[in-house]
């Protein structure tokens, strides 16, 4: 889900008045509009709140962008409930990543194309360092982010780009033979 949402996140910014992280009001309105697009693509009303927390957790400052630390940042009054809802959304809920990718593309591509025509296709692999072995696709393999072979997941993406930005239009997790 993280890679699919990144194009929406690129124009949302955060700032920290008095040590707290909040969204700028203008950007918060845009966030709410784009959040509706994401919620509709998830195709079930009870996924809206955990999707809101997840998106906000990605945008707020904080080192780890896994579910538990994000739950603590977005809903400190009830971390356990937020964690459970967000975890269900990303781990167990039945939603189409292709539908979400298409919804994000429909939202991001028009403003990106208004600035100039998309003129580049980018094929890239992205490695996600992992400490355990329970996530799908985790194996000892080359991780570009680390610049070495380590325990990680690797995904391959296809993006369309111009000089103003890029938009992933295809994304697949690479599964090593042992998977």
C-alpha angles and dihedrals in degrees: 000000000000095000092047093053098045094088090058092046096053094083098038112092134188133208134186118231110183091353095301124117115229135157119254106253095240091050090043090060090050089047090054092050093048091043088061089057091052093045091051091051090053086062100213128085096220090060092065098084097046089045089053091051092045094050092045090048090055091053100044121087116263136115105245120052096192120120101261098052091042090051089054091052099045100038110019091163092064110015094160095057094043091048092051093048094046093045091051090051095053100032110031113011116107106237132138116251088197092056090049092047090050092049092050091046091051089052099043105033098066096056090041091051094047090068094051140326118283104253108167136064114205123197111191141164121219124198123209113200112228131190098197135048101229101088114094113265097014112149141136100279141133112294113197093199090059096035092227145066111282143136105296150126118247126206129187120215136188114209136180116218149177131180091282100054149312137253127202110231098173133028133175135173111235111232116205118220094263089064 
